[in-house]
Amino acid sequence: MRINVLQHTPNEGIGFIRDWAKDNGHDIYIYHPYFYNGILPSAQDTDLLIILGGPMSPNDSYDWIVEERELIRTLLTENKPIFGACFGAQQITKALGYTVTKSPVKEVGWDTVYLKTDTIPDIPQQLTALHWHEDMFQIPNNAKLLFSSDHLTNQGFLLNDNVIGLQFHFEPGPFEVKEIVTNDFSYVVDSVLSQTPQDIINHEVPEENKKVMYTLLDYIVSS
């Protein structure tokens, strides 16, 4: 399987997704459209699309952001699996014609998310995830609400059993968490979670997060 990754900032990498791909013998190709003149993979060469987070908004007018959504729409039509985290999840919903708006609260740091459907087996009822956002997506009409938090209902969705969008992050391991905070520490200001950059780095990445990341990816590629 060829996994094409859209990475939108140097400090938000694929983390546990790399481990899953290696364990399953898949090939990973990472694209940086924000930097390399908007270069994107073709739908034909994509078996699984991973869309990572970033500091930009789907409402920005950069050509590559619009072109990403065209790719997403093509893959949706071809019924190919897609996983989006944060900006990536917002891009999926925007591609489907839904709005992305400011969240009522800014969530930056570690917080609990709650499972809202038992469609995907073997996921705990609550988990601790890394949040790094102040925008939010709408849940598509034909999608299932997958996760919520105490501060925001729309934290994750499952669409057509092969598309998952999460507003938060299960993919970072300890190295990725440190890299995110080291380079974007100022973003913690005004977060409802009231954690310092050092608090976030010192918080251990829950072992369950890697397992759940594997479970989610296994589900969308096998559906």
N, C-alpha and C positions, 0 to 999 in steps of 0.2 A: 504494500500500500504506500502511495506517495502522500505524505502529509505536507500541505503547504501552510506555512505560518505567516500571518501578517503581524509584524512587530512594529509598534508605533513610538517607542522611545527606548533608548539603550538600556535603561535600568528596570524594564519590565519584561523579563524573559520567560521562557517556557517552563522552567522548573521541573516539576513532577511529570509534565507532559513528555519531556525528553526521556525520562526513565520508562514511562509506559511504552513509548515508541520503540525504545531499545529492547525492552523485554519481549515485545511482540514482533520484532524483526521488521519494523516499518522504516521507511526512509523519510527524513525531515529536510525540507527546504525552507529557509527563513528569508522573507522579503521585508525590506525597510522602505515602504513607499513614501514616507515623510521625508526621506533623505535622498534616495536614489531616483529622483525624477519620476516618481510615481510608478515605478516598475511593479507590476502585479503578475501573479501566475494566470495562466489560462484555465478556464473551466475544464477543458479537455484533459489537462495535466493534473487535475485535482481529484484525489479520492476522499480526502478529509480536509476541511478548511478550519484552521484555528485562527481566531481573531482576538488579539490581545488588547490590553488596556493602553491608555495614553493620556497625555494632558490636554489633548484637543477635544472638541465637541463635534458630534455628528451634524450640528447646525452650522459649523464653519463651512466656508465656501471653497476650500481647496479642491482642485480638480481631482486629486487622487482619492479624496473622501467620497466624492460622487461616484467615481469609477469603481471603488470598492463595493459600493452598494449595487452597482450593475452586476458585478461578479456574484455577489450574494444572491441576487434575484435569479440569475442563471442557474446557480447551484440548487436553489430551492425548487426551481422548475424541473431540474434533472433528478431531484430527490436524493441529493448527495448529503452526507452528514456534515454538520457545522457545529463548532463550539465557539462561543463568544464570551469573553470576560470583560466586564465593565464597559469601556468604550466599544468593545466588540459586540457585546449584547445589545447596546444601544444602536449600533449600526444595523444589526439584524432587524430590529423593530422599525427603525427608520426606513429601511429598504422595503418593508411591508406597508408603508404608508402611515405609520403611527408617529406621534410626536415624542420628542425627547425634551424634557423641561428640567428646571431646577428642582431639586428635592426640597421638601420642607425643612430638612436638616442636612448638615454636612457630616458624613460619617468617615472618619479617618482613624484607623486603629483596629484592634481586635474586638469582636463582639459576637454574640450568639445569633445563629440563624436557625430557623425551625422548618422542618420538612412539612410540606402541605399536601402531599399526595404520596400514596404508596405504589404508584405506577412502576417506579424503578426499585427493584428489591435490594435489600441489604444496605440501606442507607439509614444511619441513626436518626432518631427523631429530632435531635438538636446537635449542632456542631459549632465550633468556634472558628470564625473565618476572618481574614484580613479585609478590611474595607478601606477604600481609597477613592472616594467619589463625593460629588455634590450635585450631579445630574441624576435623572432617573428615567426609565423607560415605561411605556405602557405595555401591558400584557396583551398580545394579539388575541383576537376574539376566539380563535380556534385552538389556542394554546392552553396548557394546564399551568396553574401557579405551582411552582416547584418549591420555592423557599420564601420565607418572610423573616423580618427581624422585628424587634420591639419598636424601632423607629420608622420603619418603612415596609409597607406590605409587599411591594413588587421587587423582590430580591432575586427571583429566578423563575424561568419558565421552561417548559418542554413543549416543543412543537412537532407534530407529525412523527413522534418517537425517534427522530434522527437529528433534531436541532435543539441545542440547549444554550440558553443565555443566562449568565449569572452577573448580578450587579457587583458582586464581591469577588474574592480571589481564593480558590482552593489550590491553585497551581504553584505558588511560591514555596520553596524550601527555605531553610535558614539562611543560605547564601543570598537568595533572591530578596528575602525580606530586608536583610542588611543593605543590599544594593539599592533597593527602593528608598529606604529611609535616608541613607547616606546622601543621596542625590536630590531628594525632594522633601527634606525634613521640614521646611518652612510651611508645607501644605497642612500640617497638623493644626495650625492656628484656627480657632473658632469651630473645631470639631465638637459635636455633641458627646463624643466618647471621652473627651478630656484626658487624653494620654499624651505623654511627652514622646519625642523621638526615641529616647533611650528606653522608655517603657515598652515601646513597640518592638524594638530590637531584642530586649531581654525576654520577651514573652516567647516561650517555646512553641514551635510549630506543632500543633497536635498531630499525633501519629495517624489519627483517623483521616486527616485531610488528604494524604497520599492515597489511602485506600479508596476514599470516595472519588477522587479524581480518576483513578483507574476504573471504578465502577461506572461513572458517567460516560467515559469514553468507550468502554466496552459496550455499553448499552446502545449508543447512537450508531456505532459502526456495525452492530449486529442486527439492527432493526430493518 
